[in-house]
Amino acid sequence: MTRVAHLEAAELNDVLPLIAAYQRFYEVEPDEAHNATFFRRFVDSDADGVLLGARAEAGGPLVGYACLHWRLDSVTAHAVVCLHDLFVVPDARGTGAGRALLEAAADVAGARGAAALVWSTAPDNATAQRLYDRTGATRSSWYEYTWSLSP
């Protein structure tokens, strides 16, 4: 059974390789030093969000992670939790780790009093969509745009 827990500062170096693998999946070349600084905010404090880590067994290596951000939805005038990243190492896919991370993310959202847990995925990520479609979540008809502001 997969165990999911909030990651602590001492576990940051354990999750950084998974974050880099997720970034490579989306064709972004990781900057390890920047990642260490950026993602530290999610383990030092929960002001911006949290990192969840999945392990196949207690004390075992991380097999997946999820990064949650706090967000306000001004259309519904409610707080929501954004599941921005969800990654499971290839060897652990199909074991329930992804589902466990989603359920833990929903628990975090509920505990925060959020109206919803929201997330998006690439249109061609059929593997993730099969998992997401089985949750009972509603697939949005919205398009997401990215306007890159850095050189």
N, C-alpha and C positions, 0 to 999 in steps of 0.2 A: 504494500500500500504506500502510495506517495505521501510524503509529509511536506507540508508547505508552512513556512514561517516568515515573519518579517526578518530581513537581513540586518545584521548589526554591523557597526563600523569595522570590527575585526574580520568580517567576511567579505569586505569589499574586494580584496585581491582575488578571492575565489570566484566572484561573479564577473569580473572584468573580461576574462577570456570568452565567456558566453555572450556578453554585450558586443564584443568585437566580432564574434561569429554572426550575430544578428545583423550587425552593420554591414558585414561583407555580403550576407544574403541579399540585402537591399542595395548592393553595389556602392557602398560608402566605405572608403578606406579609413579604418580606425586610427585615431590619434590617441595612443595609450595614455600619455601624460594628461591630455585634455579630458579624456574619459574619467581618469582617476579623480580629477578635480571636480568635474561636472556631476558625476554620480555620487560623490561623497555627500552631497546635500540630502540625498534620500536615505542615508544611513546615520547621519549625524543628528538629524532632526526630521520631524514629519511635517514641517511647515509647507513644503512644496509638494510632497507626495511620499511614497514609500517604494522600496524594492522588496518583492517577495521572492523567496528561493524555494525550489522544489528539490527534494532528495528522495531517492528510492528507499533509503533506509536511514534511520537516525545515525548521525555522525558520518554518513557516506558523502560522496562528492555531489555537488550540485548537478542536477540533470536538466534544470530549467529555471527560468526567472520571469518575472513580470514587473514592469515599471508602471506605477500608478501616479497620475497627476490630479490635483484638485482643480476643479473648474466650475465656473458659474455659467449657467445657461440662461441668457437674458430673454430668450423666446418664452421659455416656460417659467422663468423667474424662480429657478431652483438651483441648488448645488447638485453637481453630478461628479462622478469620478471617471476620469478618462484612463482606460487601459491603453497606454501608448505602445508598449512593447510586450510581446509574449513570445518566448523562445524556449524550445525544448531541443536538447542535443539529439542528433539523428538516431542514435542507438536507443533512446528512451521514447521515441515517438510511438504512439499506439499502446502505451502502457498505462494511460490515464493521467500522466503528469500534466498535460495541457489542460485537461478538464479540471484537475485539482487546482491548478493555478487560477483558472477562471472562477471556480467556486470560491476560492479564498479571496479573490478580488471582489466578488459580489458581497462577501461577508464584510470586507473592509468598507465598501460603499455603504452597506446597510448600517454598520456601526457608526459611520460618520453622519448618518441621517440624509444621505444623498438620495435624490429622486430616481437616479438611474446610474448604471454602469454603461459607459459608451466606449466603442472602439471602432477602428477601421482596419482594413487590410488591402493589400494590392489586388487589383481585379484578377490577376492571373495566379494568385496563391490559393489554388483549389484545395490543397491539403488543409490549410487553416480554415477555409470556408466550410469544409465538411464538419470540422469540430464545432465551429460557431453555429452552424445551422442546426446542430443537434441540441443546443442549449435551450431552445425555445425563445431566444432573442429574435427581435424583428429586424430583418435586413432593411437598411435605410435606402431610400431612393436618391439621397443627396449625393452630389459630387464633391469631392474634396480637392481644393486647389492649393498649390504651393507657390508663393511668390518669394523667390530667394533674394535676400537682401545683402548677402555677403559676396565679395568678389570670388 
